[in-house]
């Protein structure tokens, strides 16, 4: 599993937006809350694309940790 901390997630609409980005990349979310997503393992290539997609929506990846 992976834990991703995301800056600028401040409301329920932000959670929906981030959730949609993960779904479009076929990354299964295990848990999501403001500022944090726990998801299945994410490859380096998918993570780079995910970071780019998040930035396009005004979010920023703060940290990424494998569990």
QUIMOBEL-V354012 format. One record per helix or strand of 3 or more residues. SS is the DSSP state (H for helix, E for strand). FROM is the first residue (numbers start at 0). TO is the last residue. If there is no record, write none. Layout:
BEGIN
ss;from;to
SS;FROM;TO
SS;FROM;TO
END
This chain:
BEGIN
ss;from;to
E;1;6
H;11;23
E;28;32
E;35;38
H;43;55
E;59;65
END
